[in-house]
């Protein structure tokens, strides 16, 4: 990976969601603008806030997809990422960087 690029996988992310009341919303349901989560699999050497294994929040409309070894990945710039969920953050904190 070059510069500030982040390669992320959306394979493990669930397509359908569940409301607090228990209603299941299918992945094909049309809603307003919604951000998506992805797992980071590779980073460029100029990436400062993100590490491999983190989950990142991004806008699905501002992404470029690439296929490597029959798997689809999302290619993002670090500045296009809205939040990071990192397991390395201590328990008393939220784990999100905004």
Backbone as ProteinMPNN parsed JSONL, in Angstrom:
{"seq_chain_A": "XXXXXXXXXXXXXXXXXXXXXXXXXXXXXXXXXXXXXXXXXXXXXXXXXXXXXXXXXXXXXXXXXXXXXXXXXXXXXXXXXXXXXXXXXXXXXXXXXX", "coords_chain_A": {"N_chain_A": [[0.847, -1.171, 0.0], [0.461, 2.247, -0.682], [1.456, 5.484, 0.486], [-1.093, 7.259, 2.092], [-3.048, 5.31, 2.076], [-5.673, 2.941, 2.759], [-6.571, -0.389, 2.949], [-9.438, -2.253, 3.09], [-11.679, -4.808, 4.269], [-14.985, -5.783, 3.669], [-16.291, -8.113, 4.05], [-16.975, -9.568, 6.437], [-18.874, -8.004, 7.586], [-22.202, -7.526, 8.647], [-25.055, -7.642, 6.594], [-27.826, -7.232, 7.04], [-29.783, -5.487, 9.502], [-30.823, -5.034, 12.939], [-33.461, -3.626, 14.758], [-33.928, -1.859, 17.912], [-36.327, -2.786, 18.92], [-36.505, -5.315, 17.891], [-37.137, -5.734, 15.225], [-36.189, -6.866, 12.021], [-34.168, -5.438, 9.598], [-33.722, -5.727, 6.251], [-30.736, -6.02, 4.183], [-31.182, -4.98, 1.702], [-32.963, -2.947, 1.995], [-34.03, 0.35, 1.36], [-32.643, 3.217, 2.581], [-31.815, 6.428, 4.007], [-28.697, 8.225, 3.668], [-26.14, 6.166, 4.748], [-23.466, 5.173, 6.774], [-20.735, 2.783, 6.59], [-19.098, -0.109, 8.03], [-15.818, -1.567, 8.03], [-13.156, -3.991, 8.027], [-9.736, -3.437, 8.54], [-7.143, -4.478, 6.434], [-4.71, -3.893, 5.289], [-2.273, -1.239, 5.277], [-0.941, 1.93, 4.19], [2.398, 3.39, 4.37], [2.307, 5.979, 5.389], [0.093, 6.224, 6.97], [-1.362, 7.226, 9.981], [-3.191, 6.993, 12.179], [-4.435, 4.524, 12.151], [-4.427, 0.97, 12.422], [-3.587, -2.348, 11.262], [-6.234, -4.627, 11.434], [-8.001, -3.041, 12.819], [-11.373, -1.702, 12.927], [-13.026, 0.316, 10.614], [-15.008, 3.229, 9.968], [-16.768, 4.361, 7.21], [-17.874, 6.236, 4.3], [-19.89, 4.634, 2.039], [-20.313, 5.602, -0.539], [-18.078, 7.024, -1.245], [-15.928, 5.377, -2.082], [-13.484, 3.134, -3.483], [-13.493, 0.092, -5.135], [-11.642, -2.948, -5.168], [-10.529, -6.014, -6.552], [-8.886, -8.759, -5.269], [-7.342, -11.793, -5.498], [-9.827, -13.168, -5.797], [-11.383, -11.932, -3.853], [-13.226, -9.145, -2.687], [-12.237, -5.884, -1.931], [-12.141, -2.705, -0.199], [-10.786, 0.363, -1.078], [-9.432, 3.059, 0.527], [-8.711, 6.483, 1.477], [-6.899, 7.73, 4.264], [-7.963, 10.098, 5.265], [-10.617, 9.946, 4.485], [-11.9, 8.364, 6.254], [-14.19, 8.078, 8.868], [-14.341, 7.196, 11.554], [-12.625, 5.104, 13.964], [-12.627, 1.892, 15.258], [-10.959, 0.329, 17.665], [-9.365, -2.496, 19.03], [-7.2, -2.163, 20.692], [-7.565, -0.045, 22.4], [-8.097, 1.09, 25.723], [-10.396, -0.376, 28.119], [-12.066, 1.433, 29.533], [-12.548, 3.475, 27.772], [-14.234, 4.566, 24.732], [-13.231, 3.575, 22.324], [-13.448, 4.727, 19.889], [-12.27, 7.021, 17.529], [-12.74, 10.285, 16.705]], "CA_chain_A": [[0.0, 0.0, 0.0], [1.234, 3.474, -0.79], [1.102, 6.751, 1.12], [-2.108, 7.263, 3.159], [-4.131, 4.418, 1.643], [-6.119, 1.889, 3.668], [-7.294, -1.459, 2.277], [-10.343, -2.814, 4.089], [-12.571, -5.872, 3.832], [-16.347, -5.672, 4.197], [-16.881, -9.452, 4.012], [-17.524, -10.02, 7.714], [-19.895, -7.086, 8.07], [-23.556, -8.035, 8.456], [-25.848, -6.832, 5.683], [-29.088, -6.819, 7.632], [-29.675, -4.889, 10.831], [-31.961, -5.281, 13.814], [-33.808, -2.469, 15.564], [-34.019, -2.117, 19.337], [-37.566, -3.516, 19.166], [-36.409, -6.661, 17.368], [-37.454, -5.822, 13.804], [-35.025, -7.08, 11.16], [-34.169, -4.6, 8.398], [-32.848, -6.403, 5.286], [-29.66, -5.226, 3.588], [-31.664, -4.36, 0.47], [-33.892, -1.851, 2.318], [-33.54, 1.66, 0.966], [-32.704, 4.225, 3.626], [-30.994, 7.587, 3.699], [-27.254, 8.007, 3.651], [-25.708, 5.343, 5.877], [-22.06, 4.831, 6.753], [-20.488, 1.346, 6.686], [-17.906, -0.558, 8.733], [-14.967, -2.535, 7.339], [-11.955, -4.389, 8.762], [-8.508, -3.038, 7.85], [-6.254, -5.605, 6.147], [-3.393, -3.366, 4.899], [-2.181, 0.222, 5.35], [0.254, 2.549, 3.627], [3.372, 3.765, 5.397], [2.022, 7.303, 5.938], [-1.133, 6.178, 7.78], [-0.942, 7.515, 11.346], [-4.17, 6.698, 13.224], [-5.091, 3.24, 11.914], [-3.553, -0.203, 12.381], [-4.204, -3.542, 10.683], [-7.128, -5.276, 12.386], [-9.007, -2.079, 13.277], [-12.585, -1.525, 12.121], [-13.151, 1.722, 10.247], [-16.303, 3.701, 9.512], [-16.557, 5.156, 5.998], [-19.036, 6.473, 3.445], [-19.819, 3.707, 0.909], [-20.343, 6.302, -1.825], [-16.741, 7.586, -1.499], [-14.97, 4.289, -2.027], [-13.067, 2.439, -4.7], [-13.399, -1.34, -4.868], [-10.607, -3.673, -5.892], [-10.628, -7.451, -6.332], [-7.594, -9.421, -5.133], [-7.475, -13.227, -5.222], [-11.266, -13.477, -5.742], [-12.039, -11.246, -2.732], [-13.421, -7.729, -2.945], [-11.79, -4.993, -0.868], [-12.424, -1.283, -0.353], [-9.577, 1.173, -0.996], [-9.793, 4.367, 1.08], [-7.659, 7.34, 2.014], [-7.079, 7.882, 5.71], [-8.813, 11.262, 5.532], [-12.002, 9.613, 4.175], [-12.412, 7.513, 7.324], [-14.882, 8.896, 9.858], [-14.065, 6.727, 12.913], [-11.857, 3.869, 14.079], [-12.902, 1.066, 16.426], [-9.706, -0.393, 17.827], [-9.309, -3.314, 20.245], [-6.058, -1.778, 21.522], [-7.964, 1.034, 23.299], [-8.454, 0.598, 27.056], [-11.816, -0.681, 28.314], [-12.839, 2.574, 30.028], [-12.797, 4.419, 26.678], [-15.165, 4.058, 23.739], [-12.543, 2.899, 21.232], [-13.698, 5.452, 18.656], [-11.558, 8.289, 17.343], [-13.493, 11.14, 15.772]], "C_chain_A": [[0.899, 1.242, 0.0], [0.628, 4.607, 0.031], [0.063, 6.592, 2.229], [-3.287, 6.35, 2.827], [-4.394, 3.33, 2.679], [-6.912, 0.884, 2.846], [-8.131, -2.171, 3.329], [-11.268, -3.841, 3.457], [-13.933, -5.696, 4.482], [-17.03, -7.03, 4.272], [-17.564, -9.864, 5.298], [-18.62, -9.11, 8.252], [-21.281, -7.595, 7.703], [-24.344, -7.09, 7.564], [-27.154, -6.361, 6.295], [-28.864, -6.34, 9.056], [-30.919, -5.227, 11.635], [-32.191, -4.043, 14.663], [-33.84, -2.855, 17.034], [-35.258, -2.917, 19.705], [-37.57, -4.922, 18.591], [-36.769, -6.82, 15.907], [-36.171, -5.968, 12.992], [-35.197, -6.239, 9.899], [-33.221, -5.253, 7.407], [-31.823, -5.449, 4.677], [-30.131, -4.489, 2.342], [-32.62, -3.201, 0.726], [-33.246, -0.518, 1.973], [-33.738, 2.64, 2.116], [-31.846, 5.393, 3.195], [-29.519, 7.233, 3.729], [-26.825, 7.282, 4.92], [-24.233, 5.002, 5.707], [-21.886, 3.328, 6.97], [-19.186, 1.082, 7.44], [-17.132, -1.547, 7.879], [-13.74, -2.817, 8.202], [-10.719, -4.063, 7.934], [-7.597, -4.245, 7.678], [-4.851, -5.15, 5.713], [-3.427, -1.843, 4.977], [-0.897, 0.686, 4.67], [1.169, 3.048, 4.729], [3.139, 5.144, 5.993], [0.723, 7.348, 6.736], [-0.725, 6.295, 9.242], [-1.884, 6.995, 12.423], [-4.737, 5.284, 13.176], [-4.045, 2.132, 11.88], [-4.316, -1.36, 11.748], [-5.014, -4.242, 11.771], [-8.183, -4.345, 12.945], [-10.246, -2.152, 12.398], [-12.735, -0.035, 11.862], [-14.555, 2.016, 9.714], [-16.081, 4.637, 8.333], [-17.873, 5.321, 5.246], [-18.939, 5.56, 2.233], [-19.834, 4.377, -0.463], [-18.97, 6.846, -2.211], [-15.667, 6.516, -1.487], [-14.612, 3.785, -3.414], [-12.917, 0.97, -4.331], [-12.318, -1.957, -5.739], [-10.767, -5.155, -5.55], [-9.229, -8.049, -6.344], [-7.829, -10.867, -4.725], [-8.933, -13.613, -4.936], [-11.985, -12.884, -4.54], [-12.128, -9.767, -3.065], [-13.036, -6.915, -1.72], [-12.172, -3.558, -1.205], [-11.106, -0.535, -0.166], [-9.976, 2.585, -0.59], [-8.539, 5.174, 1.376], [-7.935, 7.507, 3.498], [-8.019, 9.047, 6.029], [-10.296, 11.007, 5.232], [-12.653, 8.73, 5.241], [-12.964, 8.389, 8.433], [-14.576, 8.487, 11.298], [-13.297, 5.418, 12.848], [-12.279, 3.162, 15.367], [-11.708, 0.142, 16.586], [-9.705, -1.213, 19.114], [-8.163, -2.931, 21.171], [-6.394, -0.671, 22.524], [-8.427, 0.441, 24.623], [-9.955, 0.486, 27.212], [-12.624, 0.537, 28.726], [-13.128, 3.618, 28.955], [-13.686, 3.774, 25.638], [-14.484, 3.292, 22.617], [-12.75, 3.588, 19.9], [-12.908, 6.741, 18.644], [-12.34, 9.105, 16.337], [-12.676, 12.352, 15.396]], "O_chain_A": [[1.963, 1.256, 0.618], [-0.585, 4.659, 0.234], [0.302, 5.875, 3.201], [-4.409, 6.607, 3.263], [-3.489, 2.863, 3.371], [-7.83, 1.267, 2.121], [-7.605, -2.639, 4.339], [-11.599, -3.761, 2.274], [-14.033, -5.486, 5.691], [-18.232, -7.097, 4.533], [-18.641, -10.46, 5.252], [-19.231, -9.421, 9.274], [-21.506, -8.043, 6.579], [-24.308, -5.875, 7.756], [-27.553, -5.214, 6.095], [-27.903, -6.724, 9.722], [-31.936, -5.651, 11.085], [-31.251, -3.474, 15.219], [-33.786, -4.038, 17.37], [-35.25, -3.651, 20.694], [-38.539, -5.657, 18.779], [-36.715, -7.933, 15.384], [-35.185, -5.277, 13.247], [-36.222, -6.311, 9.221], [-32.023, -5.335, 7.679], [-32.018, -4.234, 4.66], [-29.541, -3.477, 1.963], [-33.047, -2.536, -0.218], [-32.07, -0.287, 2.258], [-34.861, 2.864, 2.567], [-31.22, 5.354, 2.135], [-29.153, 6.06, 3.807], [-27.112, 7.73, 6.03], [-23.802, 4.592, 4.629], [-22.793, 2.669, 7.479], [-18.293, 1.928, 7.484], [-17.724, -2.286, 7.091], [-13.336, -1.981, 9.011], [-10.667, -4.384, 6.747], [-7.306, -4.953, 8.642], [-3.907, -5.938, 5.764], [-4.472, -1.227, 4.77], [0.088, -0.048, 4.584], [0.767, 3.124, 5.889], [3.728, 5.457, 7.028], [0.297, 8.429, 7.141], [0.149, 5.562, 9.705], [-1.421, 6.59, 13.489], [-5.46, 4.888, 14.09], [-2.934, 2.318, 11.384], [-5.546, -1.351, 11.705], [-4.536, -4.425, 12.89], [-9.178, -4.814, 13.498], [-10.178, -2.61, 11.258], [-12.59, 0.78, 12.773], [-15.195, 1.167, 9.095], [-15.308, 5.59, 8.428], [-18.855, 4.633, 5.524], [-17.992, 5.689, 1.457], [-19.409, 3.773, -1.448], [-18.722, 7.102, -3.389], [-14.591, 6.733, -0.929], [-15.346, 3.987, -4.381], [-12.286, 0.641, -3.327], [-12.103, -1.552, -6.881], [-11.096, -5.511, -4.418], [-8.476, -7.872, -7.302], [-8.459, -11.125, -3.699], [-9.225, -14.298, -3.955], [-13.102, -13.301, -4.235], [-11.208, -9.202, -3.657], [-13.459, -7.22, -0.605], [-12.487, -3.24, -2.352], [-10.388, -0.778, 0.804], [-10.763, 3.235, -1.278], [-7.446, 4.623, 1.509], [-9.084, 7.433, 3.933], [-8.793, 8.968, 6.983], [-11.149, 11.774, 5.678], [-13.831, 8.391, 5.133], [-12.304, 9.323, 8.888], [-14.552, 9.344, 12.182], [-13.307, 4.717, 11.836], [-12.285, 3.767, 16.44], [-11.469, -0.726, 15.747], [-10.011, -0.682, 20.181], [-8.157, -3.338, 22.332], [-5.59, -0.386, 23.411], [-9.082, -0.602, 24.639], [-10.708, 1.171, 26.52], [-13.774, 0.669, 28.306], [-13.884, 4.557, 29.204], [-13.876, 2.558, 25.655], [-15.114, 2.427, 22.007], [-12.28, 3.094, 18.875], [-12.88, 7.471, 19.636], [-12.575, 8.645, 15.22], [-13.136, 13.191, 14.621]]}, "name": "protein", "num_of_chains": 1, "seq": "XXXXXXXXXXXXXXXXXXXXXXXXXXXXXXXXXXXXXXXXXXXXXXXXXXXXXXXXXXXXXXXXXXXXXXXXXXXXXXXXXXXXXXXXXXXXXXXXXX"}
